[in-house]
Amino acid sequence: MSEIDRVIHEPVRLRIMSILQGVDRADFKFMLSTLGLSKGNLSSHIDKLEQAKYVKVHKGFNGKMTLTEYSLTKRGRQALSEYWAALDQIRNSPQDDGS
């Protein structure tokens, strides 16, 4: 049976990756409002995902305002796909009824 990726399995990080799977990029403010996290909490989870090379952080400017955006890397998309496959494998495995 496949191992569950503990980096992704944490609920907030799973939510972050699920959001990013559906978009090319998402900015910091969108992620904050969608997830209902504090700035520090979001940054901490993004750091973990970035260290695993699952998320790319894009920093730039929109006029004079700083702009931080996030996207899933190819590795992140693959890891998320493998995560879902591992969960499906667990869900579909024969259940021991205890008899």
C-alpha positions in Angstrom: 0.0 0.0 0.0 1.3 3.5 -0.8 2.5 5.8 1.9 0.5 9.0 2.6 2.6 12.1 2.0 2.7 13.7 5.4 3.5 17.1 4.0 0.3 17.2 2.0 -1.8 15.3 4.5 -1.9 18.2 7.0 -5.4 19.7 6.5 -4.4 23.3 5.8 -1.7 22.2 3.3 -4.1 19.9 1.6 -6.5 22.8 1.2 -3.8 25.0 -0.2 -2.7 22.5 -2.7 -6.3 21.7 -3.7 -7.0 25.4 -4.4 -3.7 25.8 -6.4 -4.5 22.7 -8.4 -7.5 24.6 -10.0 -5.7 27.8 -10.9 -2.5 28.9 -12.6 -1.6 31.2 -9.7 -3.3 32.6 -6.6 -2.2 35.7 -4.8 -1.6 36.1 -1.1 -4.8 38.0 -0.4 -7.0 35.5 -2.2 -5.4 32.6 -0.2 -5.8 34.5 3.1 -9.5 35.2 2.5 -10.3 31.8 1.0 -8.6 29.8 3.8 -9.4 32.1 6.7 -5.8 31.9 8.0 -3.6 34.5 9.7 -0.7 35.8 7.6 1.8 34.0 9.7 -0.1 30.7 9.5 -0.4 30.9 5.7 3.2 31.8 5.4 4.3 28.9 7.6 2.3 26.3 5.6 3.5 27.8 2.3 7.1 27.6 3.5 6.7 23.8 4.2 5.2 23.3 0.7 7.9 25.4 -0.9 10.7 23.4 0.9 9.1 20.2 -0.4 9.2 21.9 -3.9 5.4 21.5 -4.2 4.7 25.2 -4.4 6.5 28.0 -6.2 6.4 31.5 -4.6 6.3 34.3 -7.2 7.2 37.8 -5.8 6.8 41.0 -7.8 5.1 44.3 -7.9 1.7 45.5 -9.1 2.5 49.2 -9.6 4.1 50.1 -6.3 2.4 47.4 -4.3 4.2 44.1 -3.6 2.5 41.1 -5.1 3.1 37.5 -3.8 1.5 34.7 -5.8 1.7 30.9 -5.5 1.5 28.1 -8.0 1.8 24.3 -7.9 5.0 23.0 -9.4 5.0 20.0 -11.6 6.4 18.0 -8.7 3.5 19.4 -6.5 0.9 18.3 -9.1 2.4 14.8 -9.2 2.6 14.6 -5.4 -1.0 15.6 -5.1 -2.1 13.1 -7.7 -0.2 10.4 -5.9 -1.7 11.5 -2.6 -5.3 11.1 -3.9 -4.3 7.7 -5.4 -3.0 6.5 -2.1 -6.2 7.6 -0.4 -8.2 5.8 -3.0 -6.2 2.7 -2.4 -6.9 2.9 1.3 -10.6 3.5 0.7 -10.9 0.6 -1.7 -8.9 -1.9 0.3 -10.9 -4.8 1.7 -12.1 -4.1 5.2 -11.5 -6.5 8.0 -14.9 -7.1 9.7 -13.2 -8.5 12.8 -14.5 -12.0 12.4 
